[in-house]
Amino acid sequence: MFNVVKAFGSIFSTQGYNTANNMLIKNYVNTNFHYFNEEAVVDESIYPNQTGRVRFQGSWWPARCDRQITLTPGDTVYVIGVDSITLLVSLAPAD
């Protein structure tokens, strides 16, 4: 039987495992998310310290930018991380 939580759990988890000693490590950014530095387009304004919305990979996602700037609809942003199901975005790709 198909297990949705098992199949998609790693995408939305904010925890990771240290493979050296199998210790659970709390991560702010999910290292299992494979879409870093990919473009998204702002759909709903993202204000400082607030969540807005972006169009990414064919669907809408909640998004946040940790800089003190306002991103407006139509702005192209880059996914630099994920916190739960909220994409962390920036105006420039992560190094």
QUIVENLIN-V598225 format. One line per field, one symbol per residue. burial: I if it has 16 or more other ideal C-beta (glycine too) atoms within 10 Angstrom, else O. A space follows every 10 residues. Layout:
BEGIN
burial->???
END
This chain:
BEGIN
burial->OOOOOOOOOO OOIOOOOOOO OOOOOOIOOI OOIOOOOOOI OIIOOIOOOO OIIIIIOOOO IOIIIOOOOO IOOOIOIIII IIIOOOIIII OOOOO
END
